[in-house]
């Protein structure tokens, strides 16, 4: 695990993982509820937007992916990092 973020309501914990995934965890039940696998390298950091509607993940694949935080749908990919 490289990074963690709680949802605004504190019910969901999201992790950035070395296995190239973003995982959603139900904090009360202590179980995985969703796994996002669009990164092609380790995911290093994760952050919810202030309104909680969007989740951003960044990794060694040099992209930032913006997700719909509720559905896990990929909204946009930001590319261009050289280093």
N, C-alpha and C positions, 0 to 999 in steps of 0.2 A: 504494500500500500504506500503510495507516494503522497496522497492528499485526501482530505476529508472535508465534507460540508454538510451542515444540517439544513433541512428545509425550514421555511419561516415558522411553521407550526411545531417544529421539533420532532415530528413523527417519523421522518425519513432521514436517514444518513446515507450520503452518497460517497463512494470511494473511487479514487483514481488508482489504477493498478498496473503493476509491471507486466501483467499478462495481456496488455492492450485493451483492457475493458474498463467501462464505467459501470459500477454496480450500485443498485438501490437496495437499501436494507430497511426493513420495518424495525424501528428501534424498540418498540414494546415487545414484539414477537421474537426479536433477534433472529430474523431469517431474511434471506435474499428474496426480493420480489421482482427485480428486473435487472437485465444485463444488456448493456449497449456495447457493440463490438465493431464500430466503424473505424477506429484508429488502427493504423498499421504498425505502430511501435508503442513502447511504454507510455502510459498516460501519467503525467507528472503533477498536474494541478486541476482543481475543480472549483467552481464557484457558481452560486445562484445569483441571479439578478436581484436588485433590491425589491422588486415586486414579486419575486419567487416564480415567475412564469417561464423564465428561460434559465437554462443551465449551460455553462461554458466549460469545455474541457480542452486541455492542451497537452501535447506530448512530444516525444522525440521524433515523430513523423513530421514535425515542423508545421503543424496545422492547429488551428483552434476550431473546434466544432461547437456550434450553438444548437441546442436541443430544446424542444418543447419539454419543459420539466415534468409535466403531467403524463404525456403519452410516450415520451422517449423518441419522438419523431425528430429526425435530423432536419433542422431549419436552414442552416447555412454553414459553409466551410470557409474559413479565412486562411488564405495561403500567402506565401511570400517570404517567410523567414528563411534567411540564408544560413544562419548559424544558430 
